[in-house]
Amino acid sequence: MSTEIFARAGPETGADGLSADASGTGASGAGTPGVGTLSAGSPDAQQRGLQRPDGRRLRGDASRRIVLAQAVDLASIEGLDQLTIGRVAQAAELSKSNVATLFGSRERLQLATVEAARERFVETVIEPARSLPRGLGRALALIDNWIAYSRDRVFPGGCFFADAAADFDAKPGEVRDAVAATLRDWNGYLGATLRHARDLGELPGLDDPEQLTFEFMALLDLANRNSLMGDTNEPYRRARAGIVARLRGAGADAAALAVFAAASDA
């Protein structure tokens, strides 16, 4: 399983083999190895051209963040496949030439948008759960966070990656690969967490963690779609009920399941 996507989410407290990027790069990918140990006037800094920040680069990075904040929300509503430099420039109230300078091509804009969406997903769903020890508690937190991420419209169009997958599932290329990698890592991370719970004796009746992960993903994706189509939160309650039933059958702690089931999706 590839876990790089979540290894950049921050230090791992649960000792499950995932750790922050050793380069010092955070979720934004903007860190530079070793810069924090240098002073601006030191010989090493001078040799590396780090005497002072490049104002143009800082302004460009700020503009890029503003544009991508618009792009991810726009893509979640109108579709990643419909995202163009002109449309994003209009939404961000910038000139088309400015956006083209930042990204170079439509495909590079789409790839950057997928990466920005990944970062928002990690911050919303993964990071809070990683504060818990690996096992059933973390698995329930991941699922609960995902439900809140979809229900509370972290992206205005619901789950960004469900929509992007529908756009690109039959369109080979780098954008499809980027979307698929994020979904693969999310599936793998939840599956590994359920496997840890089984190995810790918290799900003694679980024979196939991958099958359970598949079923949970199906419930969550359907809840996301039906909530959007029906303008109701009822599908999240039904997804919770299905997840609780499967975990109960696998021998999960009744008290932990009761807390998860009682969460409000109003």
DONU-837973 format. One record per atom (N, C-alpha, C): residue in one letter; x negated, z negated, y. Coordinates in steps of 0.05 Angstrom, whole numbers, padded with zeros to 5 digits, always signed. Layout:
<atoms>
AXZY...
</atoms>
This chain:
<atoms>
M-00017+00000-00024M+00000+00000+00000M-00017+00000+00025S-00011+00017+00044S-00025+00017+00069S-00013-00004+00088T-00030-00023+00098T-00020-00044+00115T-00033-00043+00142E-00047-00022+00149E-00061-00020+00174E-00041-00023+00197I-00018-00011+00194I+00002-00011+00216I+00009-00040+00224F+00010-00058+00205F+00017-00086+00211F-00007-00103+00214A-00031-00094+00206A-00055-00109+00210A-00061-00111+00240R-00051-00093+00256R-00056-00093+00284R-00036-00111+00299A-00018-00124+00284A+00003-00140+00297A-00007-00166+00307G-00031-00175+00299G-00041-00201+00308G-00053-00216+00284P-00065-00239+00289P-00077-00255+00267P-00057-00263+00246E-00064-00261+00222E-00047-00268+00200E-00050-00297+00193T-00027-00312+00193T-00028-00340+00187T-00021-00346+00158G-00013-00326+00143G-00003-00331+00116G-00023-00324+00095A-00047-00316+00102A-00068-00310+00083A-00060-00291+00061D-00047-00269+00069D-00039-00250+00049D-00056-00225+00049G-00080-00228+00061G-00099-00205+00061G-00097-00188+00085L-00077-00192+00103L-00074-00177+00127L-00087-00192+00150S-00103-00178+00166S-00115-00191+00189S-00115-00172+00213A-00121-00183+00236A-00122-00167+00260A-00145-00147+00258D-00142-00125+00272D-00163-00104+00273D-00189-00117+00282A-00210-00114+00267A-00235-00127+00273A-00248-00116+00298S-00239-00093+00307S-00251-00081+00331S-00242-00095+00356G-00221-00112+00354G-00211-00126+00378G-00188-00110+00390T-00181-00088+00379T-00159-00072+00390T-00133-00086+00383G-00116-00089+00403G-00090-00102+00399G-00069-00081+00392A-00044-00089+00394A-00022-00071+00386A-00021-00046+00402S-00032-00047+00427S-00031-00023+00444S-00052-00004+00437G-00073-00013+00421G-00094+00005+00414G-00113+00010+00438A-00112-00006+00459A-00127+00000+00483A-00152-00017+00485G-00158-00034+00465G-00181-00051+00467G-00207-00035+00463T-00230-00047+00472T-00256-00034+00468T-00274-00055+00456P-00286-00049+00432P-00302-00068+00418P-00324-00079+00436G-00327-00105+00437G-00350-00117+00450G-00348-00120+00480V-00329-00108+00493V-00328-00109+00522V-00325-00137+00532G-00310-00153+00518G-00305-00181+00527G-00330-00198+00528T-00351-00190+00514T-00376-00206+00513T-00395-00197+00535L-00389-00177+00551L-00408-00166+00570L-00399-00174+00598S-00418-00179+00616S-00412-00183+00644S-00417-00156+00658A-00403-00152+00680A-00404-00125+00693A-00432-00118+00702G-00449-00138+00709G-00475-00132+00720G-00497-00133+00700S-00491-00139+00675S-00512-00142+00655S-00525-00115+00648P-00550-00115+00639P-00563-00090+00631P-00547-00075+00610D-00536-00090+00591D-00521-00076+00570D-00497-00062+00582A-00483-00076+00600A-00460-00064+00613A-00467-00039+00628Q-00490-00041+00643Q-00498-00018+00659Q-00504+00006+00641Q-00518+00000+00618Q-00525+00022+00600Q-00500+00035+00588R-00479+00019+00585R-00455+00030+00573R-00434+00039+00593G-00442+00039+00619G-00425+00050+00639G-00401+00032+00645L-00404+00006+00641L-00382-00013+00644L-00384-00030+00669Q-00397-00021+00690Q-00401-00037+00714Q-00375-00044+00727R-00355-00026+00727R-00329-00032+00739R-00308-00013+00726P-00284-00022+00725P-00263-00006+00712P-00260+00021+00727D-00253+00042+00713D-00247+00068+00725D-00219+00067+00735G-00215+00068+00761G-00189+00066+00773G-00170+00088+00764R-00181+00112+00761R-00164+00135+00753R-00154+00131+00724R-00172+00120+00707R-00163+00115+00680R-00142+00093+00679L-00146+00072+00694L-00126+00050+00695L-00099+00061+00704R-00099+00077+00725R-00074+00089+00735R-00062+00107+00714G-00079+00122+00700G-00069+00140+00679G-00056+00124+00656D-00069+00102+00649D-00059+00085+00627D-00032+00073+00635A-00030+00064+00660A-00004+00053+00670A+00018+00074+00670S+00011+00098+00679S+00031+00120+00679S+00039+00127+00650R+00020+00126+00632R+00026+00132+00604R+00045+00112+00592R+00041+00086+00598R+00059+00066+00588R+00087+00069+00599I+00089+00076+00625I+00116+00080+00637I+00130+00104+00624V+00115+00125+00620V+00127+00149+00608V+00136+00144+00580L+00119+00130+00564L+00126+00124+00536L+00149+00105+00534A+00152+00086+00552A+00176+00069+00552A+00201+00085+00554Q+00200+00105+00572Q+00223+00123+00574Q+00227+00141+00550A+00204+00150+00539A+00205+00169+00517A+00217+00157+00492V+00209+00132+00485V+00219+00120+00460V+00250+00116+00462D+00259+00106+00485D+00288+00102+00488D+00303+00128+00488L+00292+00148+00501L+00305+00174+00502L+00306+00187+00474A+00284+00185+00459A+00283+00197+00432A+00303+00183+00414S+00307+00156+00417S+00325+00142+00400S+00354+00151+00404I+00360+00162+00427I+00387+00171+00433I+00390+00201+00428E+00372+00216+00439E+00375+00245+00438E+00360+00258+00414G+00343+00243+00401G+00328+00253+00378G+00299+00259+00385L+00281+00251+00368L+00252+00256+00372L+00247+00286+00373D+00262+00301+00357D+00258+00330+00356D+00266+00343+00382Q+00282+00330+00398Q+00291+00341+00424Q+00273+00333+00447L+00254+00316+00441L+00237+00306+00462L+00217+00328+00472T+00218+00333+00498T+00200+00352+00510T+00187+00340+00535I+00166+00353+00544I+00152+00343+00567I+00170+00344+00592G+00186+00366+00594G+00204+00368+00617G+00226+00347+00617R+00237+00341+00593R+00259+00321+00591R+00249+00293+00598V+00225+00287+00587V+00213+00260+00593V+00206+00258+00622A+00195+00279+00634A+00188+00279+00662A+00212+00273+00679Q+00235+00285+00672Q+00259+00281+00686Q+00268+00252+00684A+00267+00240+00660A+00276+00213+00656A+00258+00193+00670A+00232+00199+00670A+00212+00181+00683A+00209+00186+00712E+00223+00206+00723E+00222+00213+00751E+00193+00220+00759L+00180+00236+00743L+00153+00246+00748L+00154+00276+00746S+00133+00289+00757S+00132+00318+00755S+00124+00326+00726K+00133+00349+00718K+00127+00359+00692K+00096+00362+00688S+00083+00370+00709S+00053+00374+00707S+00039+00347+00703N+00050+00325+00715N+00038+00299+00711N+00040+00290+00682V+00064+00294+00670V+00068+00287+00642V+00051+00304+00624A+00049+00330+00630A+00033+00348+00614A+00004+00340+00615T-00006+00331+00638T-00033+00321+00641T-00039+00297+00623L-00019+00279+00621L-00022+00255+00605L-00023+00260+00575F-00007+00280+00566F-00004+00284+00537F-00013+00311+00527G-00014+00331+00543G-00026+00357+00535G-00006+00376+00521S+00010+00366+00503S+00029+00383+00489S+00053+00367+00480R+00074+00381+00473R+00098+00368+00464R+00092+00352+00439E+00077+00362+00420E+00072+00348+00395E+00056+00323+00401R+00036+00324+00419R+00021+00299+00425R+00039+00279+00438L+00058+00287+00455L+00077+00269+00466L+00094+00256+00444Q+00103+00272+00425Q+00120+00261+00404Q+00104+00241+00387L+00078+00247+00381L+00062+00229+00366L+00057+00203+00381A+00052+00205+00407A+00048+00181+00423A+00074+00164+00424T+00097+00178+00424T+00122+00164+00424T+00127+00149+00398V+00120+00161+00376V+00122+00148+00350V+00104+00123+00349E+00080+00125+00360E+00062+00102+00361E+00073+00080+00379A+00084+00087+00402A+00096+00067+00419A+00120+00053+00406A+00136+00069+00391A+00158+00057+00377A+00148+00039+00355R+00127+00046+00341R+00115+00029+00321R+00107+00002+00332E+00094+00003+00356E+00086-00022+00368E+00109-00039+00375R+00131-00028+00385R+00154-00044+00392R+00167-00055+00367F+00167-00040+00345F+00178-00049+00320F+00161-00073+00309V+00135-00070+00310V+00118-00092+00300V+00122-00117+00317E+00123-00115+00343E+00127-00138+00360E+00154-00152+00355T+00174-00136+00348T+00201-00147+00345T+00207-00157+00317V+00198-00143+00297V+00205-00149+00269V+00183-00163+00254I+00159-00154+00257I+00137-00163+00240I+00124-00188+00251E+00115-00188+00276E+00100-00210+00287E+00114-00237+00284P+00139-00240+00291P+00152-00266+00288P+00152-00277+00260A+00156-00259+00240A+00157-00267+00212A+00129-00275+00202R+00108-00264+00213R+00081-00270+00203R+00072-00298+00210S+00087-00312+00227S+00081-00340+00232S+00089-00358+00209L+00105-00348+00191L+00114-00363+00167L+00095-00358+00144P+00093-00377+00125P+00077-00372+00101P+00090-00350+00085R+00073-00335+00070R+00084-00314+00054R+00102-00325+00033G+00122-00310+00026G+00141-00319+00006G+00170-00313+00015L+00189-00328+00004L+00217-00323+00009L+00224-00326+00039G+00213-00347+00051G+00219-00352+00079G+00211-00329+00097R+00188-00318+00092R+00179-00295+00108R+00196-00270+00102A+00204-00266+00076A+00221-00243+00069A+00247-00245+00084L+00260-00268+00084L+00285-00272+00098L+00282-00268+00128A+00260-00277+00139A+00255-00274+00168A+00251-00244+00174L+00237-00229+00158L+00234-00201+00162L+00261-00186+00163I+00278-00193+00143I+00304-00179+00142I+00321-00188+00165D+00321-00214+00172D+00337-00223+00194D+00327-00210+00221N+00301-00208+00224N+00290-00195+00248N+00298-00166+00249W+00298-00153+00226W+00306-00124+00226W+00335-00121+00234I+00352-00138+00224I+00380-00137+00231I+00384-00141+00261A+00370-00161+00272A+00372-00165+00301A+00360-00142+00317Y+00339-00130+00307Y+00327-00106+00320Y+00346-00083+00322S+00361-00079+00300S+00382-00057+00301S+00406-00066+00317R+00416-00089+00311R+00441-00099+00323R+00439-00102+00354D+00416-00112+00363D+00412-00118+00392D+00401-00093+00406R+00399-00071+00392R+00391-00045+00404R+00364-00048+00419V+00344-00057+00405V+00317-00057+00415V+00310-00029+00425F+00319-00009+00409F+00321+00019+00419F+00351+00024+00423P+00358+00036+00445P+00386+00040+00452P+00401+00056+00431G+00387+00073+00416G+00400+00089+00395G+00398+00077+00368G+00394+00051+00366G+00391+00038+00340G+00363+00040+00329C+00360+00040+00303C+00333+00041+00291C+00320+00068+00298F+00298+00067+00312F+00284+00091+00320F+00275+00107+00296F+00265+00094+00275F+00253+00108+00253F+00274+00120+00234A+00298+00108+00233A+00319+00120+00217A+00327+00147+00230D+00329+00147+00256D+00337+00171+00271D+00315+00192+00269A+00290+00183+00273A+00267+00202+00272A+00264+00214+00244A+00269+00199+00223A+00267+00209+00196A+00288+00231+00191A+00312+00227+00202A+00332+00247+00199A+00325+00273+00214D+00310+00270+00236D+00302+00293+00252D+00280+00309+00237F+00262+00295+00224F+00237+00308+00214F+00234+00308+00184D+00254+00299+00169D+00250+00297+00140D+00244+00324+00127A+00254+00346+00138A+00249+00372+00126A+00231+00390+00144K+00215+00377+00161K+00198+00391+00180K+00169+00381+00177P+00154+00393+00158P+00126+00384+00154P+00109+00386+00179G+00090+00367+00182G+00072+00367+00205G+00064+00339+00212E+00048+00337+00233E+00037+00311+00240E+00058+00291+00249V+00079+00300+00262V+00099+00281+00271V+00114+00270+00247R+00122+00287+00229R+00135+00277+00205R+00116+00258+00190D+00091+00264+00188D+00072+00246+00174D+00070+00219+00188A+00071+00218+00214A+00069+00193+00229A+00094+00176+00224V+00118+00189+00225V+00143+00175+00219V+00143+00164+00191A+00135+00181+00172A+00135+00173+00144A+00115+00150+00139A+00092+00150+00152A+00073+00129+00149A+00084+00102+00157T+00099+00102+00180T+00110+00077+00189T+00131+00067+00170L+00149+00084+00160L+00169+00076+00141L+00156+00067+00115R+00136+00081+00106R+00122+00073+00081R+00109+00045+00084D+00097+00040+00107D+00084+00014+00111D+00105-00008+00113W+00127-00003+00126W+00148-00023+00128W+00160-00029+00100N+00165-00009+00085N+00175-00013+00057N+00154-00028+00041G+00129-00020+00044G+00108-00033+00028G+00104-00062+00036Y+00107-00068+00062Y+00103-00096+00071Y+00125-00114+00061L+00150-00105+00063L+00172-00121+00053L+00170-00124+00022G+00162-00102+00009G+00159-00104-00020G+00138-00124-00028A+00115-00124-00014A+00094-00142-00020A+00103-00171-00015T+00118-00175+00006T+00128-00202+00012T+00147-00212-00010L+00164-00195-00020L+00182-00202-00042L+00166-00208-00067R+00145-00192-00072R+00128-00197-00095R+00114-00224-00093H+00105-00231-00069H+00092-00257-00066H+00113-00279-00072A+00137-00276-00063A+00158-00296-00068A+00162-00299-00098R+00162-00277-00112R+00165-00279-00142R+00141-00294-00154D+00117-00286-00145D+00093-00298-00157D+00091-00328-00150L+00103-00336-00128L+00103-00365-00121L+00125-00380-00135G+00141-00367-00151G+00163-00380-00166G+00189-00382-00150E+00190-00369-00126E+00214-00371-00109E+00235-00351-00116L+00228-00331-00132L+00247-00311-00142L+00242-00307-00172P+00247-00327-00188P+00239-00326-00216P+00253-00304-00232G+00276-00295-00223G+00290-00275-00237G+00285-00246-00228L+00265-00243-00210L+00260-00216-00199L+00240-00201-00217D+00250-00180-00229D+00233-00164-00247D+00219-00141-00233D+00232-00130-00213D+00223-00105-00200D+00225-00107-00170P+00204-00117-00156P+00205-00120-00127P+00210-00094-00112E+00199-00072-00123E+00202-00046-00110E+00231-00037-00111Q+00245-00042-00133Q+00273-00035-00135Q+00290-00052-00115L+00284-00077-00113L+00298-00095-00094L+00293-00086-00065T+00269-00078-00060T+00262-00068-00033T+00278-00043-00027F+00280-00025-00046F+00295+00000-00043F+00325-00007-00036E+00336-00025-00051E+00364-00033-00046E+00368-00046-00019F+00349-00062-00011F+00351-00075+00016F+00349-00054+00038M+00331-00035+00035M+00328-00014+00055M+00353+00003+00057A+00366+00008+00035A+00391+00023+00035A+00412+00008+00050L+00415-00018+00045L+00435-00034+00058L+00429-00035+00089L+00405-00039+00096L+00398-00041+00125L+00402-00014+00139D+00394+00007+00127D+00397+00034+00139D+00427+00040+00142L+00443+00034+00122L+00472+00040+00124L+00485+00022+00145A+00476-00003+00147A+00487-00021+00168A+00480-00010+00195N+00456-00001+00199N+00448+00011+00225N+00466+00035+00232R+00469+00053+00213R+00485+00078+00218R+00514+00071+00223N+00526+00054+00206N+00554+00049+00209N+00560+00033+00234S+00541+00016+00242S+00545+00001+00267S+00546+00020+00291L+00528+00039+00291L+00527+00059+00312L+00552+00077+00312M+00560+00086+00289M+00582+00104+00287M+00609+00090+00293G+00611+00065+00285G+00636+00051+00288G+00637+00032+00312D+00614+00030+00326D+00613+00012+00349D+00621-00017+00342T+00610-00027+00319T+00618-00053+00309T+00594-00066+00296N+00593-00092+00295N+00571-00107+00282N+00579-00115+00253E+00603-00108+00245E+00612-00116+00218E+00593-00106+00196P+00581-00082+00198P+00563-00073+00177P+00539-00092+00172Y+00530-00106+00193Y+00508-00124+00189Y+00517-00148+00171R+00541-00157+00175R+00551-00179+00158R+00552-00170+00129R+00562-00146+00125R+00563-00136+00098R+00535-00132+00085A+00516-00123+00101A+00489-00121+00091A+00478-00148+00084R+00483-00168+00100R+00474-00195+00094R+00486-00204+00067A+00512-00199+00064A+00525-00208+00039A+00513-00195+00015G+00506-00169+00017G+00494-00155-00006G+00466-00166-00012I+00451-00172+00009I+00424-00182+00006I+00424-00210-00007V+00443-00227+00003V+00445-00254-00008V+00453-00252-00038A+00471-00235-00045A+00479-00233-00073A+00456-00225-00091R+00440-00206-00082R+00417-00198-00099R+00396-00219-00101L+00391-00234-00079L+00371-00255-00079L+00381-00279-00096R+00406-00284-00094R+00418-00306-00110R+00414-00300-00140G+00419-00274-00147G+00415-00266-00174G+00386-00268-00184A+00368-00266-00165A+00339-00268-00171A+00329-00297-00171G+00348-00316-00165G+00340-00345-00167G+00331-00357-00141A+00338-00345-00118A+00328-00355-00093A+00342-00382-00086D+00328-00398-00070D+00338-00424-00062D+00365-00422-00047A+00384-00437-00056A+00411-00434-00045A+00412-00443-00016A+00397-00463-00008A+00398-00473+00020A+00386-00451+00038A+00364-00439+00030A+00352-00417+00047A+00371-00394+00050L+00385-00387+00028L+00404-00365+00030L+00428-00372+00047A+00436-00397+00047A+00459-00406+00063A+00453-00403+00093V+00428-00410+00101V+00420-00407+00129V+00420-00378+00137F+00409-00361+00120F+00408-00332+00125F+00436-00321+00127A+00454-00328+00109A+00481-00317+00109A+00497-00326+00132A+00491-00350+00143A+00507-00361+00165A+00499-00351+00192A+00477-00335+00194A+00468-00325+00220A+00490-00308+00232S+00494-00310+00258S+00516-00296+00271S+00506-00268+00279D+00523-00248+00272D+00517-00220+00280D+00538-00210+00300A+00550-00229+00314A+00570-00222+00334A+00558-00206+00357
</atoms>
